[in-house]
């Protein structure tokens, strides 16, 4: 899943919107959005309760057991 | 006198009606985007309501079946300032997280609504009434973080004053519980809220948020002198939402003009409107 072939040997468990998910070690938050097909969707990403600005997602390496929230806007009052 | 009223009415039409922090809105109605049967109906109702500010919620993106439409496909971002809420949060921690996620989403969209938030910290699921302690904590943290905070509160004047003192750009007392349609249950508390919040600061914006059931509730709130009304269910769940959106728009204008005009005092007994003199049966 990673774009870096040398780092695809090992995988790790992260949690995306509460769901256990397996990704390659070396995966970034941006890679995760690509995996999910969300790169063009209006979403915001939080890793371990910290918002990661969209421009910084490629720099944010994911680590084992990271808790990730991917959110969007919905109707509300 | 009449000229003053007409001048006021003209001023209402030519100036931004509602100013909150650095935000200026043309309409005094803020309308929610939840609970509509379709996005098309939502878009029609927003248009009919005359609003230029709509609330949205932040929720997890679906990881599967993501082909569905997004609300943003149906909101003209050049027309509407989005007001992201923290609905569904029962702690200050969660509300602060959601506010920051909303800010990031709106910054990415280039919508100016990124810098403000409708803060809700709820006390329990049954009443959806605000938790005053969590609300105060979250207000402090979000103000410190640079947000323009519009805070959902009860109609308790003491809490309302504390929230203003903490730096909330607008305090938004509930007329009655969210979605209950009970209207303005305690006009006396709301009057005291207005008196306290506008004391020495008449421009401070007070917005009634929650509880509106029908148009007269909006008119009642506006007649009391609030600066705006935020509503959602009363339009979305009306039998005919589009016509109700028009009704809310009219009621908001009617209530505002009545407030500016100044109502007559209530009296216990009658005062005739026709002349007392010149009646045909009068004796001399």
Interface residues (C-beta under 8 A of the other chain):
Chain A: X16 X17 X18 X19 X36 X37 X38 X41 X42 X43 X44 X45 X46 X49 X51 X53 X54 X69 X70 X71 X72 X73 X74 X75 X76 X77
Chain B: X32 X33 X34 X35 X36 X42 X55 X56 X57 X58 X59 X60 X61 X63 X66 X70 X71 X72 X82 X84 X85 X87 X97 X100 X101 X102 X103 X104 X105 X107 X108 X109 X178 X179 X210 X230 X231 X232 X233
